[in-house]
Amino acid sequence: MKIQPDRGGADAGKVRSVTVLGSTGSIGCNTLDLIGRSPDRFHVEALTGNGNVELLIEQAKAFRPGVAVIGDPTKYARLKEGLAGTGVETASGRAALLEAAARPAEFVMAGIVGIAGLEPTLVAARRGAIVGLANKECLVCAGDFLMKEVEHAGAELLPVDSEHNAIFQCFDFHAEKTVERLILTASGGPFRERSLGEMEKMTPAQAVAHPNWDMGAKISVDSATMMNKGLELIEAYYLFPVEEEQIEIIVHPQSVVHSLVGYVDGSVLAQLGPPDMRTPIAYALAWPSRMVTPSQRLDLAQIRNLTFEAPDTTRFPALRIARAALRAGGAAPTVLNAANEVAVRHFLDGAIGFLDIARVVEGVLDRSNQPAPSRIEDVSEIDVTARRLAGRLVDEISSRR
Ligand SMILES: NC(=O)c1ccc[n+]([C@@H]2O[C@H](COP(=O)([O-])OP(=O)(O)OC[C@H]3O[C@@H](n4cnc5c(N)ncnc54)[C@H](OP(=O)(O)O)[C@@H]3O)[C@@H](O)[C@H]2O)c1
């Protein structure tokens, strides 16, 4: 099953209850920023963080959710103390996170990073929620399963990733056969103009300094390697009714054209806007209506030039590796994601170099012979095995440095 957004949405006039999974992250903070600007339209049901307990306390005091959940149990005492007397329930741990996703919010923002977000997203989908999907790793690891659960439960999955949100806005779901291709734009990240020799020496601080977007550390590194675009290619494949060959990637350094849909008559529709995640988040939050955002308005006369270039898969092998994993299917996308998460973490910790990230991912894919998942439970087994393999490769590489 692919996305089917025309099954009807919520009543645009009524107050929408919202749970924000990963409220302490970049997507979560932007979501709460928008909710705070339209307090009459939203009620917050649950907020969850993992380690940033002080921010979670601050958010819970401001938004008064039914419950605030901290993933890390060692932070629970502080959460409880910080919210004493507020009437906000507190909880911690994995089970509490899943319970937060199960609470009856109409809309759930899936803003947890990595595969840790898969289970809570599934819980929200299974109870038929409208899910704003920021967590692309969910679709990469378990695209078929997640989409089937969405269909089975009659849930709605709304893409929040700016590129997929752009395609969602331009895609004619009533005439999907007239769509010829999807064109995903990529900023090219901070190392777009760097040579391979220069990239070998890039530090975590340089990799997370994205030229256009202010995002969490993991996705920022993914943008620098362009693995982010590789993950998005897989995400687009699962979301939209197209084949892999119909999805193109083009580098567009200004990040103003967020993505495009090409039709059989040669027309190409694009969604444009300044790079601000609050626009796609607002589109999902208010869907099927729209809401006002404080995002800067597009001034094309001031921008003057929008440029485009073909991606370079020699300097950015992640693009080639991700496409190959999508073509291979089976366990490969899950392995790709797991190996990438491990490699990025070790790059951020200083154990491996920037170009080692793609080496680890490709090495794990080459050595992995795991069977295709036939149940959702298989996905976590594939993930764990791939992480172990990635850890070993990281150790080998770091011992040689
Ligand atoms: N940021 C963007 O502009 C953007 C754009 C498109 C798509 N996305 C996608 O959206 C997702 C979130 O990205 P982000 O940039 O917002 O990441 P982020 O800033 O790193 O935030 C991640 C959130 O997940 C929580 N978290 C981390 N590990 C967790 C775990 N094991 N269990 C439960 N919660 C956990 C974090 O809690 P603590 O901070 O409290 O530890 C935080 O709330 C990613 O999948 C990313 O690819 C992000």
The ligand as an SDF file (V2000), in Angstrom:
LIG
                    3D

 48 52  0  0  0  0  0  0  0  0999 V2000
   15.3050   18.3520   12.0300 N   0  0  0  0  0  0  0  0  0  0  0  0
   14.7730   18.4560   10.8440 C   0  0  0  0  0  0  0  0  0  0  0  0
   14.6650   19.5540   10.2940 O   0  0  0  0  0  0  0  0  0  0  0  0
   14.2660   17.2310   10.1150 C   0  0  0  0  0  0  0  0  0  0  0  0
   13.8110   17.3660    8.7970 C   0  0  0  0  0  0  0  0  0  0  0  0
   13.2970   16.2420    8.1690 C   0  0  0  0  0  0  0  0  0  0  0  0
   13.2350   15.0250    8.8190 C   0  0  0  0  0  0  0  0  0  0  0  0
   13.7080   14.9160   10.0830 N   0  0  0  0  0  0  0  0  0  0  0  0
   13.6730   13.6100   10.7520 C   0  0  0  0  0  0  0  0  0  0  0  0
   12.9510   13.7650   11.9610 O   0  0  0  0  0  0  0  0  0  0  0  0
   13.4930   12.9230   12.9780 C   0  0  0  0  0  0  0  0  0  0  0  0
   13.8890   13.7930   14.1580 C   0  0  0  0  0  0  0  0  0  0  0  0
   14.9520   14.6300   13.7460 O   0  0  0  0  0  0  0  0  0  0  0  0
   15.4860   15.8270   14.6430 P   0  0  0  0  0  0  0  0  0  0  0  0
   16.4210   16.5800   13.7840 O   0  0  0  0  0  0  0  0  0  0  0  0
   14.3410   16.5300   15.2950 O   0  0  0  0  0  0  0  0  0  0  0  0
   16.3340   15.0080   15.7260 O   0  0  0  0  0  0  0  0  0  0  0  0
   16.8640   15.5160   17.1400 P   0  0  0  0  0  0  0  0  0  0  0  0
   16.8980   16.9970   17.1960 O   0  0  0  0  0  0  0  0  0  0  0  0
   18.0970   14.7500   17.4050 O   0  0  0  0  0  0  0  0  0  0  0  0
   15.6950   15.0200   18.1350 O   0  0  0  0  0  0  0  0  0  0  0  0
   15.4200   13.6640   18.3180 C   0  0  0  0  0  0  0  0  0  0  0  0
   14.3220   13.4600   19.3370 C   0  0  0  0  0  0  0  0  0  0  0  0
   14.2060   12.0490   19.6030 O   0  0  0  0  0  0  0  0  0  0  0  0
   14.4270   11.8170   21.0020 C   0  0  0  0  0  0  0  0  0  0  0  0
   15.1050   10.5450   21.1090 N   0  0  0  0  0  0  0  0  0  0  0  0
   16.3820   10.2450   20.7230 C   0  0  0  0  0  0  0  0  0  0  0  0
   16.6530    8.9500   20.9740 N   0  0  0  0  0  0  0  0  0  0  0  0
   15.5360    8.4290   21.5300 C   0  0  0  0  0  0  0  0  0  0  0  0
   15.2080    7.1400   22.0450 C   0  0  0  0  0  0  0  0  0  0  0  0
   16.0780    6.1290   22.0290 N   0  0  0  0  0  0  0  0  0  0  0  0
   13.9750    6.9580   22.5530 N   0  0  0  0  0  0  0  0  0  0  0  0
   13.0840    7.9680   22.5830 C   0  0  0  0  0  0  0  0  0  0  0  0
   13.3250    9.2050   22.1320 N   0  0  0  0  0  0  0  0  0  0  0  0
   14.5540    9.4240   21.6030 C   0  0  0  0  0  0  0  0  0  0  0  0
   15.2770   12.9830   21.4690 C   0  0  0  0  0  0  0  0  0  0  0  0
   15.2050   13.1700   22.8650 O   0  0  0  0  0  0  0  0  0  0  0  0
   16.3250   14.0360   23.6960 P   0  0  0  0  0  0  0  0  0  0  0  0
   16.7470   15.1710   22.8300 O   0  0  0  0  0  0  0  0  0  0  0  0
   15.5470   14.4700   24.9050 O   0  0  0  0  0  0  0  0  0  0  0  0
   17.4370   13.1010   24.0330 O   0  0  0  0  0  0  0  0  0  0  0  0
   14.6180   14.1140   20.6850 C   0  0  0  0  0  0  0  0  0  0  0  0
   13.4150   14.4740   21.2970 O   0  0  0  0  0  0  0  0  0  0  0  0
   14.6660   12.1940   12.3220 C   0  0  0  0  0  0  0  0  0  0  0  0
   14.2350   10.9470   11.8740 O   0  0  0  0  0  0  0  0  0  0  0  0
   15.0390   13.0710   11.1430 C   0  0  0  0  0  0  0  0  0  0  0  0
   15.5890   12.3360   10.0790 O   0  0  0  0  0  0  0  0  0  0  0  0
   14.2290   15.9960   10.7460 C   0  0  0  0  0  0  0  0  0  0  0  0
  1  2  1  0
  2  3  2  0
  2  4  1  0
  4  5  1  0
  4 48  2  0
  5  6  2  0
  6  7  1  0
  7  8  2  0
  8  9  1  0
  8 48  1  0
  9 10  1  0
  9 46  1  0
 10 11  1  0
 11 12  1  0
 11 44  1  0
 12 13  1  0
 13 14  1  0
 14 15  2  0
 14 16  1  0
 14 17  1  0
 17 18  1  0
 18 19  2  0
 18 20  1  0
 18 21  1  0
 21 22  1  0
 22 23  1  0
 23 24  1  0
 23 42  1  0
 24 25  1  0
 25 26  1  0
 25 36  1  0
 26 27  1  0
 26 35  1  0
 27 28  2  0
 28 29  1  0
 29 30  1  0
 29 35  2  0
 30 31  1  0
 30 32  2  0
 32 33  1  0
 33 34  2  0
 34 35  1  0
 36 37  1  0
 36 42  1  0
 37 38  1  0
 38 39  2  0
 38 40  1  0
 38 41  1  0
 42 43  1  0
 44 45  1  0
 44 46  1  0
 46 47  1  0
M  CHG  2   8   1  16  -1
M  END
$$$$
